[in-house]
Amino acid sequence: MTLLHAFRALAVIAALGTGACSATSTQESTGEYVDSAVLATKVRAAIADDERVSIIPIDVRTFRDTVQLSGFVETAEQKVIAGQIAASVKGVRKVENNISVK
């Protein structure tokens, strides 16, 4: 393998490697994914710390600083409270509250 071929191979490998870490409109970059995971954990913890709402039936997902809540709660008040708690977490830009009341 010549030096030119080796250089081309490295360039292709580098391009493929960075492509896997790039964000698209429907997929987060590696850094964004990690940030979203941390944000979801913070939201779960904040909801779990509030005695008025049970975190067990609530699913928390994040995508680019938008939090989506889903699952089931006993009352409409618990749904509202969960949404307010999520919105109060630093870093949350938007909350989509899809929680259903049993």
C-alpha positions, 0 to 999 in steps of 0.5 A: 500500500502506498502512502497515498492509499494509506492517506485516502484510507485514513481520510475515509475512516475519519469521515465515517467516524465523524458521521456517526457522531453527527446530529440529524433532524431525527437523531441526536449527536453523541454529545446531545444523546448524553446531555439528554440522558443526563437531563432525563435523569434530573427530571426523573429525580425531581419528580421522584423527590415530590411526594405528590407524584409517583415516578413509577408509572411515569416515563421520561424521555428527552430529545434536544432539551425537550422532555416528553412525559408519558404514563399514568397517574391517579389525578389530573392534578398529578399530571399538572404537577409532574409537568410543572416539575419537569419544566422547572428542571434547569436545561429543559426547554419544553415539556410535552406532557402526554401523561394519562389520568386513570 
